[in-house]
Amino acid sequence: MATNGPLHVIIAGGGIGGLALANGLHRAGVSVSVHERESQRTDRLQGFRIHINPNGSNALAELLSPPLYATFTACAGHGGNGFGFVTEQLTELLQIDPDEGEATASGHYGISRITLRQLLLADLDGVVHYGSMLERYERLPDGRILAHFSDGTTEIGDVLVGADGGTSRVRAQFLPHAKRIDTGIVTIAGKYGLTPQSRAELDARLLRNPLSVIPPSGCGMFLAPHEFDIPEGAEQIVGNQAGIPAGLLLDNTQPYVFWAFAAKRERYGADLESLSPVALHDMAVRMTTGWAPELRTLITESDPETATLLPIKTSVPIRAWETTNVTLLGDAIHSMTPFAGIGANTALRDALGLCRAITAAEQRERGLIEALHAYEADMIDYGFSAVSASLNAANQSVSDSRFARGAGKLALRTINAIPVMKRLMVADLGA
Ligand SMILES: Cc1cc2nc3c(=O)[nH]c(=O)nc-3n(C[C@H](O)[C@H](O)[C@H](O)COP(=O)(O)OP(=O)(O)OC[C@H]3O[C@@H](n4cnc5c(N)ncnc54)[C@H](O)[C@@H]3O)c2cc1C
């Protein structure tokens, strides 16, 4: 393998993990190019809030330039700290107040997906190629990788990183035995826009912090308020993008409450994929009949056009493979359900580990394959642990067992009533 000169790294996929890695490599002076299949304007238009935990924020702190990281923390919305569990009648089970969370949970942020993407792209002019989908790769006689893209171009690199998400082409070619499967759980998500009037109509408990709603059995709901506080000078990066056709980009500057209702597919009794956003919204309204009126207002008064269907998939953990100069990060190797809110954070942790490995090889501190192997050994361990944790969280949130639900609620109420247990739980979440 030709690794004597400076390295050139090809990243397939310009999502959260790929762009974070590109930032780190670019700053370290490693030659890097990102190939993203979508066009700049239409990619990843969900404006949903994403929760960044200390794994994610530590990675961003090292991978982004200091001014860009400062913009990230300044642009992150409120609501990253407190957390609560309630019944479907809005009876409190456990409430960790924002102040209690703040004390031990530093490094947690809530940020719009669009804003995060714009930040990750801000320093990468000339590095990212849009509309360039990796189709396949081949290994050249000297060991380097020749990547073929949908726009007819090819590129040679010393390392190919598959950061191409859950449907990764790199994984399909490199590790064809690694599977991604349907969990049978389906989510309908929507947004309740916050204007002075709509804010006044919503129960204050829904505006305080993210809440997990636990009905007696069979389904669950997550909701999270997202308040924007755009600092002066950051408007250029995070402001509305003029010229985008209405409906294509969700408004990225107006506060809202995000909600996601989850149940097993068979409980909906309909061909969900054939439903329009309005019909999906109707379905969520129907599935929450009998819930507290305050919770139902959140759903009934949301803009039906924001309703989105999300079938929940997960990867199946595999054993370690022989390390080569083709490697993977993020959802491309360990895609997981969104129920634990750790997929992006794990992708960011990968980006940091991989950036350090490649930089060490570039600086001749370690051999390339040795450095990549150390990254992969670590990543396989924590990545697939995260997959299991998020699958457990998903299964619990739609559990049919009234007994398990009852026991879980009792545990939450007990923690809520005993301050020392609450502090221990908060400390655990902040770790
Ligand atoms: C509703 C929802 C809420 C979530 N909330 C959270 C949260 O709060 N916290 C959290 O940590 N995680 C969350 N996640 C999970 C998180 O979004 C993912 O784990 C994360 O985006 C993975 O990052 P990635 O870079 O690996 O992949 P992606 O972000 O999926 O990026 C992959 C990129 O590759 C591109 N691509 C695909 N194929 C090709 C190809 N062949 N060639 C070139 N480009 C290609 C895609 O267009 C995409 O841009 C959530 C997920 C969902 C669905």
The ligand as an ORCA input file, in Angstrom:
! r2SCAN-3c Opt
* xyz 0 1
  C     -35.983     11.676     14.116
  C     -34.544     11.419     14.502
  C     -34.042     12.026     15.633
  C     -32.736     11.800     16.022
  N     -32.267     12.425     17.125
  C     -30.991     12.216     17.511
  C     -30.474     12.897     18.648
  O     -31.148     13.685     19.304
  N     -29.175     12.654     19.003
  C     -28.397     11.788     18.296
  O     -27.230     11.581     18.677
  N     -28.859     11.142     17.196
  C     -30.125     11.338     16.779
  N     -30.583     10.709     15.666
  C     -29.691      9.812     14.893
  C     -28.781     10.613     13.948
  O     -29.547     11.443     13.104
  C     -27.912      9.685     13.093
  O     -27.363      8.675     13.880
  C     -26.787     10.502     12.445
  O     -27.347     11.386     11.496
  C     -25.762      9.589     11.793
  O     -24.784     10.390     11.174
  P     -23.976      9.825      9.919
  O     -23.049     10.907      9.503
  O     -23.432      8.494     10.243
  O     -25.062      9.573      8.812
  P     -26.041     10.605      8.103
  O     -26.209     11.816      8.934
  O     -27.235      9.798      7.708
  O     -25.234     11.035      6.811
  C     -25.003     10.169      5.735
  C     -24.800     11.035      4.492
  O     -24.344     10.226      3.422
  C     -25.027     10.586      2.233
  N     -24.947      9.407      1.356
  C     -25.655      8.252      1.441
  N     -25.252      7.382      0.516
  C     -24.255      7.986     -0.172
  C     -23.390      7.575     -1.241
  N     -23.490      6.343     -1.771
  N     -22.472      8.462     -1.699
  C     -22.357      9.707     -1.161
  N     -23.162     10.136     -0.147
  C     -24.070      9.288      0.350
  C     -26.419     10.964      2.702
  O     -27.075     11.793      1.772
  C     -26.090     11.687      4.010
  O     -25.860     13.056      3.811
  C     -31.904     10.922     15.266
  C     -32.412     10.312     14.112
  C     -33.711     10.557     13.735
  C     -34.220      9.878     12.506
*
